[in-house]
Amino acid sequence: MEEKESKRNFFKDFSDKFKNIFNFKHAKTILVAVLAVVVVIIFASSFMPTKTRKTSNNSTSTNSYAMEYCKLIENKLENVLSSVKGAGNVKVMVMVDSSPTIKYLEEKDETTTTQGDGKVITETNTTVVFSKDGSSSKPIIVVEILPKITGVLIIASGAKDLKMKTTLTNVVSSVLGANISNVEVLEGK
């Protein structure tokens, strides 16, 4: 009860101070008008152009993309290899030399100016083009260059048989286009 009373006093004191500072009869109306302007500005900003300046170079690559790419390949290989008769339980680890490289659609804007001494200067500004889908926007991808697979480790419970090791090695080599010397098959539990 005492807490409600102190909150009520706080808000009453605040509104009294606000009225004294501005000494307006219509302080509430002004406050509502200011809040309405803020809401309109926020709403209008959602309709701004969907282009933004890109601050990095033409391609983007991060370690998380490489991990996602490897995990995707590992899962697919595990599913395929575990369905090979006699392979048993299969685990796969894939190593790549880099992250995938993504190149985005860019728009170039050239500005040419002539200086007083007759020298012509051309400036090029590059912006990444975004596509807007509802409330979200994404950069438009032109090219995605996948990294080179440098090694594959397969652990299979059926790999004690030399024929099975060879089969698993050949399957992975042909599916990924990897050199056979970069594929290692070990016997698992």
Steps between C-alpha positions, in 0.01 A plus 500: 500500500779735596683417175196594287471827690870583441463425125192719481688782679797459265284538189305789653827677593637438151190639326498803733867573422434456127213748513710748700795476261295571188228694676259414216133427531530246218811309611327165446404598146859599419635177647253293294593696185874437557438129554287488184782658297747241636264216405456643147878527455551140610220382272633700203852360546369153415430626146855620438679368186618141522858576392774537755865578464727202526804573711706190430650360180304325222489161668403388842633193674485405863591194698135428584421448131782245474371314805143496364625379162710221656215391728260481205740281300579284804130435567430410138801268483407330829150431366628363170790296637302345785256360243783311324462131590762399757615856584327500838502812716674783310643835615653750257725803542568735208777760478498793255764754403287810559149626549255529214536833323184692427485779244203735518323700232644850507395825346772745400447874493768709330540870567723707275619844608727746325736704714597860430828391336311280250579174678213249479439287808272196489369351823328161509264414784388140531189389684367150559148446367249351744172328425217570738266218597236621740673642806841348428757587239789290373790578270464347154762226450653484151762227551584263783838332463524186710834418665726216390476187713848419629429186701235255611513268799252212516459282807285196428435193713512281186837635385699202636446342157747634239233477227266719708778756559564517127128531423452785749812678373385474137146615580623812684763574235248485218222688683722788614751497215773468762832328439503144639816584694301763694239248620580290809277217622545361852329220687258621768335335799 
